[in-house]
Amino acid sequence: MSLMADDEQRMRSFYRDMLGLVEKEQSQSQFSYAFTHQDQPFLTLSFSGQKTAQQ
């Protein structure tokens, strides 16, 4: 699953620190998460640097 996000610091902190997911892979604008260090990533956050429209 991939999610677009706009606040890198808050989103990374939420998934890593609050939910306890492991950052497995990262690039300049994407971070992938797994449940443990042995698991394959199941979630990727993509940061475009642009805020999305709020509804």
N, C-alpha and C positions, 0 to 999 in steps of 0.2 A: 504494500500500500504506500502511496506517495501523497504527501500533503504539502501545499504551498503555504508559506508562512512569511510574516513580515518583521517580526521582532526576534531576531536570532538569539539574543541573550536570554530573554524570558522563555522562549520555547525550548531551547536546549536545557535550561535549568529545570523546567517542568518535567520533561521526559527523563532526564538523567538523574536529577536530585530528588524530585518529588515522587516519581513513579519507580525509580530504581532501575531503569533500563540501561543497557551498556551501549556506549557509542562504539560501533564496530568499524565503520568506514567513514571517511570524511574527505571532502574536496573543498574547493574555495567557497561553494555555495550550497553544498548538500551534506547532510549527516544521516547515517543509517544506524538503526537501533535494533538490538536483539535482547532477549530475556537474560541470557548468560553469555559469558565469553566463548562458550563452546557452540552456541546456537548461530544459525544463519540469520542475517538481518531480515526483519519482517516489516519495518517501517522506515521510510526515507522522508526527511524534511528538506524541502527546497526553499532557499531564500533568494528572491529575485531583487531585493532592495526596494521594492515598491509595495506600498500599502494596498490592500485589497479594499474594494468598496464595501461599506457596512450596509446591511439591509435592515 
